[in-house]
Amino acid sequence: MSSELDGKVADASQVIPGGADDPASNAAALDQQKAKHWSERIPIWRSIKAIQRQVDSLEARHQAQLHWHQHQLTEHSERAKQHQSQLMRHQIRLLVQQHELNQQQQQSATQRDELSRQQEQAVLQQEQSVLQQEALNRLLEQSELQQQELSRQQEQAVLQQEQSVLQQEALNRLLEQSELQQQELSRQQEQAVLQQEELGRQQEQAVLQQEALNRLQEQSELQQEELSRQQEELGRQQEQAVLQQEELSRQQQQAVLQRESLNQHQEALNCHRDELDQHLGEINHSRDQTLGLQNQFQAQHEFSQELDARFSGLARSVGFEHAQNPMFDSWYQNLQDLHRGSGEALAKTQSSYLCYFESISPLLQPAGPILDLGCGRGEWLSLLASQGWQVRGVDSSELVVQGARENGLDVQLGDLLTVLEAQPANSLAAVTAFQVIEHLPFECIVALVHSAFRALLPGGILLLETPNPENIQVAAYSFWMDPTHKKPIPPPLIMDLSYHAGFRDGLVLRQNPWPNWDQTPAEPSFEGQMNQRLFGPQDYAVLAYKPVTPS
């Protein structure tokens, strides 16, 4: 193929024969040579396009296979981590239960010791109570003996008083008795008084002893009640000890069952680990196959680039240059209208971004305008203008610029990057671009993000919307319906680029899912992931802020 192209180029570069004296024949020969070259170029052109389509199809298929294998590897890794975390949780739970069981055993032993000590104390108290009761009985017997002695002494005192009366009467009758008998009688009277006083003191002591005896009886009764209460408390503690022993036995049985269950989980985990190792081996094999396909794709891509270079040289040699003309511009706008929908539907989708501009409107709305790159028909500019923003737009299509100007919008015809780089530093409230960056080479995207950071006011917003390659239908089919698209751009790539340029607080806003998409969160299963990848959002936007203070 390469030698054939070189031959065509050489034929096209030959000087057309003809004499200077015959301009008509020279023109006819030139026309024949051009017709010949055009007729030879058309099959080559078609062959190149067919090869390009095959290369693009192979690249898309290889990319899909690569994404699927990467997804499978991620799922297996996550499952392994989940099983390992479950095993760790089971082991920790078993250790905690074993520790609690040991503590309960120690508490039970302590309670048993305390119960034995209380039983011994209760026996000692019972013995002390018996001794006190015996001492009390002895005191009662002594008190009865003292009362009997006191009664006898009272009887003697009464008899002595009667004898004294008799003696006094005898003294009155016998006045002539001697003084010695009178003195003896006086002495006996004094002894009687002393005995009477002693009798009074003994009566008081008997009363005090009776009161002490009553107090001892009351104390004995209180001690008996306390002993009964302690015996009841001891019975309850014994019942609690029995219940705790039964609970301890039940917990030991549960620990044995849990240990058996843990062993079963360990065996299941080992089986799953073996399966995971087998899957990892399959994934490594698939990865090797994928690397081989990538190498094949790279070789085919380099061959395709070589064909493109040769075809470009051939086109220049025969005088053909691709240039956007009014016919292409008109057809392209019809294609855009067909696939992007009506202006009302597009404005409804774009209105979901307005809430992010309301937060900065008090500060930045009077400070500077919003510049929309690739503004198209101006739906976004009209939405912003209705919210009170100053708006300006730029587009490279003369048709859409004319239509936007007819709607009263400030729209400039020109190159997007050139217009953005011409803006003064710190002069714009926001820079937006809807469905634009996928048309640009990546080095132009890098320049656009950095130029936007320079031109934005502190706190300003960068908003870039583009097709979402996370949706397989978008990445493999609908993205390529636009012939001016370059490459799909993953969300993390633009997010990382914006942070590298200086933006912060970035968000990825996914929009426009398929009508039959289940909006519930994707389950960690193959079906859930495929539902997300096939019917999820078709577009996404990266929204990032320029920091108010330099980082």
C-alpha positions in Angstrom: 0.0 0.0 0.0 2.9 2.4 0.9 4.6 1.8 -2.5 1.3 2.3 -4.3 0.8 5.6 -2.6 4.4 6.7 -3.4 3.7 5.8 -7.0 0.5 7.9 -7.1 2.3 10.9 -5.6 5.1 10.6 -8.1 2.7 10.4 -11.0 0.8 13.4 -9.7 4.0 15.4 -9.3 5.1 14.8 -12.9 5.1 17.7 -15.3 2.2 17.5 -17.8 3.6 17.3 -21.3 2.7 19.8 -23.9 4.2 22.5 -26.2 4.1 26.1 -25.4 2.7 26.7 -28.9 -0.6 24.8 -28.3 -2.4 26.1 -25.2 -5.6 24.2 -26.0 -3.9 20.8 -26.2 -2.0 21.6 -23.0 -5.3 22.4 -21.2 -6.9 19.2 -22.6 -3.9 17.2 -21.5 -4.0 18.8 -18.1 -7.7 18.1 -17.7 -7.1 14.4 -18.7 -4.3 14.2 -16.2 -6.4 15.7 -13.4 -9.3 13.3 -14.3 -7.0 10.4 -14.2 -5.5 11.4 -10.9 -9.0 12.0 -9.4 -10.3 8.6 -10.6 -7.2 6.9 -9.1 -7.5 8.9 -5.9 -11.2 8.0 -5.1 -10.6 4.2 -4.6 -7.5 5.1 -2.4 -9.6 7.5 -0.5 -12.3 4.9 0.1 -9.7 2.3 1.1 -8.2 4.7 3.6 -11.6 5.5 5.0 -12.4 1.8 5.3 -9.1 1.2 7.1 -9.7 4.1 9.4 -13.2 2.8 10.3 -11.8 -0.7 11.0 -9.0 0.8 13.1 -11.6 3.0 15.0 -13.9 -0.1 15.5 -11.0 -2.2 16.7 -9.8 0.6 19.1 -13.3 0.9 20.6 -13.7 -2.8 21.0 -10.2 -3.1 22.6 -11.0 -0.2 24.9 -14.3 -1.8 26.0 -12.6 -5.1 26.7 -9.9 -3.3 28.7 -12.5 -1.4 30.7 -14.4 -4.7 31.4 -11.2 -6.5 32.6 -10.2 -3.5 34.8 -13.7 -3.5 36.2 -13.6 -7.3 37.0 -10.2 -6.8 38.7 -11.6 -4.0 40.8 -14.6 -6.1 41.8 -12.5 -9.1 42.8 -10.1 -6.9 44.8 -13.1 -5.3 46.7 -14.6 -8.7 47.4 -11.2 -9.9 48.8 -11.0 -6.8 51.0 -14.6 -7.4 52.3 -13.9 -11.0 53.2 -10.7 -10.0 55.0 -12.6 -7.3 56.9 -15.3 -9.8 57.9 -12.7 -12.3 59.1 -11.1 -9.6 61.2 -14.4 -8.6 62.7 -15.3 -12.2 63.6 -11.9 -12.7 65.3 -12.2 -9.4 67.2 -15.7 -10.3 68.3 -14.5 -13.8 69.5 -11.7 -12.2 71.5 -14.1 -9.7 73.1 -16.5 -12.5 74.0 -13.6 -14.6 75.4 -12.4 -11.6 77.5 -16.0 -11.0 78.8 -16.3 -14.7 79.6 -13.1 -14.6 81.6 -14.3 -11.5 83.5 -17.6 -13.2 84.3 -15.8 -16.3 85.6 -13.6 -14.1 87.8 -16.7 -12.2 89.1 -18.4 -15.6 89.8 -15.4 -16.8 91.8 -15.3 -13.5 93.7 -19.0 -13.8 94.5 -18.6 -17.4 95.6 -15.8 -16.3 98.0 -17.9 -13.4 99.3 -20.8 -15.8 99.8 -18.7 -18.2 101.8 -17.3 -15.3 103.9 -20.8 -14.1 104.6 -22.0 -17.6 105.6 -19.1 -17.8 108.1 -20.0 -14.4 109.5 -23.6 -15.5 109.8 -22.5 -18.6 111.8 -20.4 -16.5 114.1 -23.2 -14.1 114.6 -25.6 -16.9 115.4 -23.0 -18.3 118.0 -22.6 -14.8 119.5 -26.4 -14.5 119.6 -26.6 -17.8 121.5 -24.0 -16.7 124.0 -25.7 -13.3 124.5 -29.0 -15.2 125.0 -27.3 -17.4 127.7 -25.8 -14.4 129.4 -29.2 -12.7 129.3 -30.7 -15.8 130.9 -28.1 -15.7 133.7 -28.7 -12.0 134.3 -32.5 -12.8 134.6 -31.8 -15.6 137.1 -29.5 -13.2 139.1 -32.2 -10.5 139.0 -34.8 -13.0 140.3 -32.4 -14.1 143.2 -31.8 -10.4 144.1 -35.5 -9.7 144.1 -36.1 -12.7 146.4 -33.3 -11.5 148.7 -34.8 -8.0 148.7 -38.2 -9.4 149.7 -36.7 -11.4 152.5 -34.8 -8.3 153.7 -38.1 -6.2 153.6 -39.8 -8.9 155.6 -37.0 -8.8 158.2 -37.3 -5.0 158.3 -41.0 -5.2 158.9 -40.4 -7.7 161.7 -37.8 -5.5 163.2 -40.1 -2.5 163.1 -42.7 -4.6 164.9 -40.2 -5.6 167.5 -39.1 -2.0 167.9 -42.7 -1.0 168.5 -43.0 -3.7 171.1 -39.8 -2.7 172.7 -40.9 1.0 172.7 -44.1 -0.1 174.5 -42.0 -2.2 176.9 -39.7 0.8 177.4 -42.7 3.0 178.2 -43.9 0.4 180.7 -40.4 -0.3 182.0 -39.0 3.2 182.6 -37.0 1.9 185.4 -34.9 -0.3 183.1 -31.3 0.6 183.0 -29.7 3.1 180.7 -27.7 0.3 179.1 -30.8 -1.2 177.7 -31.9 2.3 176.5 -28.6 2.8 174.7 -28.9 -0.7 173.2 -32.3 0.2 171.9 -31.1 3.4 170.3 -28.3 1.6 168.6 -30.6 -1.0 167.3 -32.8 1.9 165.9 -29.9 3.4 164.1 -29.0 0.0 162.6 -32.6 -0.3 161.4 -32.4 3.1 159.7 -29.2 2.1 158.0 -30.7 -1.1 156.8 -33.7 0.8 155.5 -31.4 3.1 153.5 -29.5 0.1 152.2 -32.8 -1.5 151.2 -33.7 1.6 149.2 -30.4 1.6 147.4 -30.8 -2.1 146.6 -34.3 -1.4 145.2 -32.8 1.4 143.0 -30.1 -1.1 141.8 -32.8 -3.6 141.0 -34.7 -1.1 138.9 -31.5 -0.1 137.0 -30.8 -3.8 136.4 -34.3 -4.4 135.2 -33.9 -1.5 132.7 -30.5 -2.9 131.5 -32.2 -6.3 131.1 -34.9 -4.7 129.0 -32.3 -3.0 126.8 -30.5 -6.3 126.4 -33.7 -8.0 125.4 -34.4 -5.3 122.8 -30.8 -5.6 121.4 -31.2 -9.4 121.3 -34.5 -9.0 119.3 -32.8 -6.5 116.9 -29.9 -8.9 116.4 -32.3 -11.8 115.8 -34.1 -9.7 113.1 -30.7 -8.7 111.5 -29.7 -12.3 111.5 -32.9 -13.3 109.8 -32.5 -10.5 107.2 -28.9 -11.7 106.6 -30.0 -15.2 106.2 -32.6 -14.1 103.6 -30.0 -12.0 101.8 -27.7 -15.0 101.8 -30.4 -17.2 100.3 -31.0 -14.6 97.5 -27.2 -14.4 96.8 -27.1 -18.2 96.6 -30.0 -18.1 94.1 -28.2 -15.4 92.1 -25.0 -17.4 92.1 -26.9 -20.4 90.7 -28.4 -18.2 88.0 -25.0 -16.7 87.1 -23.5 -20.2 87.0 -26.3 -21.3 84.6 -25.7 -18.1 82.5 -22.0 -18.8 82.5 -22.6 -22.3 81.2 -24.9 -21.0 78.5 -22.3 -18.4 77.4 -19.6 -21.1 77.3 -21.9 -23.1 75.0 -22.5 -20.1 72.8 -18.7 -19.5 72.7 -18.2 -23.1 71.6 -20.9 -22.6 68.9 -19.3 -19.3 67.8 -15.9 -20.9 67.6 -17.3 -23.7 65.4 -19.1 -21.0 63.2 -15.8 -19.1 63.0 -14.0 -22.2 61.9 -16.6 -22.7 59.2 -16.2 -19.1 58.1 -12.5 -19.6 58.0 -12.9 -22.7 55.8 -15.3 -20.8 53.5 -12.8 -17.9 53.4 -10.0 -20.2 52.5 -12.1 -21.6 49.7 -13.0 -18.2 48.5 -9.4 -17.1 48.7 -8.5 -20.1 46.4 -11.2 -19.0 44.0 -9.9 -15.4 44.2 -6.4 -16.6 43.4 -7.8 -18.5 40.4 -9.7 -15.4 39.3 -6.5 -13.3 39.7 -4.7 -15.8 37.5 -7.4 -15.5 34.9 -7.3 -11.7 35.2 -3.5 -11.7 34.8 -3.9 -13.8 31.7 -6.6 -11.4 30.4 -4.3 -8.5 31.2 -1.5 -10.1 29.2 -4.0 -10.6 26.3 -5.1 -7.0 26.7 -1.5 -5.7 26.6 -1.0 -7.8 23.4 -4.2 -6.2 21.9 -2.9 -2.7 23.0 0.4 -3.4 21.2 -1.5 -4.5 18.1 -3.7 -1.4 18.3 -0.7 0.8 18.7 0.9 -0.7 15.6 -2.4 -0.3 13.7 -2.7 3.3 15.0 0.8 4.2 13.8 0.0 2.6 10.5 -3.2 4.7 10.3 -1.3 7.9 11.1 1.2 7.0 8.4 -1.7 6.5 5.9 -3.2 9.9 7.0 0.2 11.6 6.4 0.6 10.0 3.0 -3.0 10.9 2.1 -2.5 14.5 3.1 0.6 14.7 0.9 -1.4 13.1 -1.9 -4.2 15.6 -1.5 -1.8 18.6 -1.5 -0.1 17.2 -4.6 -3.4 17.0 -6.6 -4.6 20.4 -5.4 -7.3 19.3 -2.8 -7.5 21.1 0.5 -10.3 20.4 3.1 -11.8 23.7 4.1 -15.1 24.4 5.8 -17.5 25.8 3.3 -21.0 27.2 3.6 -22.5 23.8 2.4 -20.6 21.9 5.2 -21.5 24.6 7.7 -25.2 24.3 6.9 -25.2 20.5 7.0 -23.3 20.5 10.3 -25.8 22.8 12.0 -28.6 20.6 10.8 -26.8 17.6 12.3 -26.3 19.6 15.6 -30.0 20.5 15.7 -31.0 16.9 15.1 -28.9 15.3 17.8 -28.9 18.1 20.5 -32.7 18.7 20.4 -34.7 21.9 20.4 -33.7 25.1 22.0 -36.4 24.7 24.8 -35.2 21.2 25.7 -31.5 22.3 25.7 -32.4 25.3 27.9 -34.3 23.1 30.3 -31.2 20.8 30.7 -28.8 23.8 31.1 -31.0 25.5 33.7 -29.9 22.9 36.3 -26.5 24.7 36.4 -28.0 28.1 37.4 -28.1 27.2 41.1 -24.3 27.2 41.2 -24.2 30.7 39.8 -26.6 32.1 42.4 -24.0 31.6 45.1 -21.5 33.9 43.4 -24.0 36.4 42.0 -24.0 38.9 44.9 -20.3 39.4 44.5 -19.4 38.8 40.9 -22.6 39.7 39.0 -21.7 43.5 39.0 -18.0 42.8 38.7 -17.7 41.2 35.3 -19.4 39.3 32.5 -19.7 35.6 31.7 -18.0 34.4 28.5 -19.5 31.4 26.8 -17.2 29.6 24.4 -18.9 27.9 21.5 -22.2 29.5 22.4 -24.1 28.1 19.5 -27.7 29.3 19.3 -27.3 31.2 22.6 -29.7 29.2 24.9 -27.3 29.4 27.8 -26.6 33.1 27.3 -30.4 33.8 27.3 -30.8 31.9 30.6 -28.0 33.9 32.3 -29.3 37.2 30.9 -32.7 36.4 32.4 -30.9 36.1 35.8 -29.4 39.6 35.5 -25.9 38.5 34.3 -23.8 40.4 31.7 -23.1 37.8 29.0 -20.9 37.5 25.9 -20.4 34.6 23.5 -18.0 33.5 20.8 -18.5 30.9 18.1 -16.6 29.9 14.9 -19.8 29.2 12.9 -21.1 32.2 11.0 -24.6 30.8 10.8 -25.1 30.4 14.5 -23.4 33.7 15.3 -25.9 35.5 12.9 -28.8 33.7 14.6 -27.7 34.6 18.1 -27.2 38.3 17.1 -30.7 38.3 15.7 -31.9 37.3 19.1 -30.2 40.3 20.6 -27.2 38.5 22.1 -23.6 39.9 22.2 -21.9 37.1 20.2 -18.5 37.4 18.4 -17.4 35.4 15.4 -13.9 34.1 15.9 -11.5 31.4 17.3 -12.5 30.5 20.9 -9.0 30.2 22.3 -7.9 33.5 20.6 -10.8 35.4 22.1 -10.3 33.9 25.6 -6.5 34.7 25.6 -7.3 38.3 24.6 -9.4 38.8 27.8 -7.8 40.9 30.5 -6.7 39.1 33.7 -9.2 39.0 36.5 -12.0 40.4 34.3 -14.6 37.6 33.9 -17.1 36.2 36.4 -17.3 32.8 34.7 -16.1 30.9 31.6 -18.4 28.2 30.2 -18.2 25.8 27.3 -20.9 23.3 26.4 -20.0 20.4 24.1 -16.8 22.2 23.0 -13.7 20.6 24.4 -14.3 17.2 22.7 -13.7 19.1 19.3 -10.2 20.4 20.4 -6.8 18.8 20.5 -5.8 18.1 24.1 -3.0 20.8 24.0 -5.7 23.3 23.2 -7.8 22.1 26.1 -4.8 22.6 28.4 -4.3 26.2 27.0 -8.1 26.9 27.4 -8.1 25.9 31.1 -5.0 27.9 32.0 -6.3 30.9 30.0 -9.6 30.7 31.8 -7.9 30.7 35.2 -6.0 33.8 34.3 -9.0 35.7 33.0 -11.4 34.8 35.8 -12.0 37.0 38.9 -11.2 35.4 42.3 -14.2 33.2 43.1 -15.1 32.8 39.4 -16.5 29.6 37.9 -15.1 27.4 35.1 -17.9 25.1 33.6 -17.0 22.6 30.9 -19.6 20.2 29.6 -18.8 17.2 27.3 -20.1 13.7 26.4 -19.7 11.2 29.2 -17.5 8.3 28.1 -18.5 6.4 31.3 -21.6 5.5 29.3 -20.6 2.8 26.9 -23.2 3.7 24.3 -21.8 7.3 24.2 -18.2 6.2 24.1 -18.7 3.5 21.4 -21.4 5.0 19.2 -23.1 8.4 19.7 -19.8 10.3 20.3 -18.7 9.4 16.8 -21.9 10.8 15.2 -20.1 14.1 15.1 -17.3 14.0 12.5 -15.5 16.9 14.2 -15.1 15.1 17.5 -11.5 14.3 18.5 -11.5 11.9 21.5 -13.8 11.1 24.5 -12.5 12.8 27.7 -12.9 10.9 31.0 -14.1 13.1 34.0 -11.0 12.6 36.2 -8.8 13.9 33.4 -10.5 17.3 33.2 -10.8 17.5 37.0 -7.0 16.8 37.4 -6.2 19.4 34.7 -8.3 22.0 36.4 -6.6 21.4 39.8 -3.2 21.6 38.1 -4.2 25.0 36.6 -5.1 26.3 40.1 -8.8 25.7 40.4 -10.3 24.2 43.6 -13.6 22.8 45.0 -14.3 20.9 41.7 -17.5 19.0 41.1 -18.4 16.4 38.4 -22.1 17.0 37.5 -23.6 14.1 35.4 -26.6 14.9 33.2 -29.0 13.6 30.7 -29.5 9.9 31.4 -31.3 7.5 29.1 -35.1 7.5 29.7 -35.1 3.8 30.8 -32.3 4.3 33.2 -32.9 3.0 36.8 -31.8 6.0 38.9 -31.3 3.9 42.1 -27.7 3.6 43.1 -25.8 0.9 41.2 -25.6 -2.4 43.1 -22.1 -4.0 43.5 -23.0 -6.6 40.9 -22.3 -7.1 37.2 -25.9 -6.3 36.2 -26.0 -3.1 38.3 -22.7 -1.9 36.8 -23.8 -2.7 33.3 -27.1 -0.8 33.9 -25.0 2.2 35.0 -22.6 1.9 32.1 -25.2 1.4 29.4 -28.1 3.7 30.5 -26.4 6.2 32.8 -25.9 9.9 32.2 -24.8 10.7 28.6 -23.1 14.0 29.5 -21.1 15.4 32.4 -19.8 18.8 33.4 -16.7 19.8 35.4 -17.4 22.8 37.6 -14.5 24.4 39.5 -13.8 27.7 41.3 -10.9 30.0 41.2 -9.7 30.4 44.8 -10.5 33.8 46.4 -7.0 33.8 48.0 -4.0 32.4 46.2 -3.1 28.9 47.5 
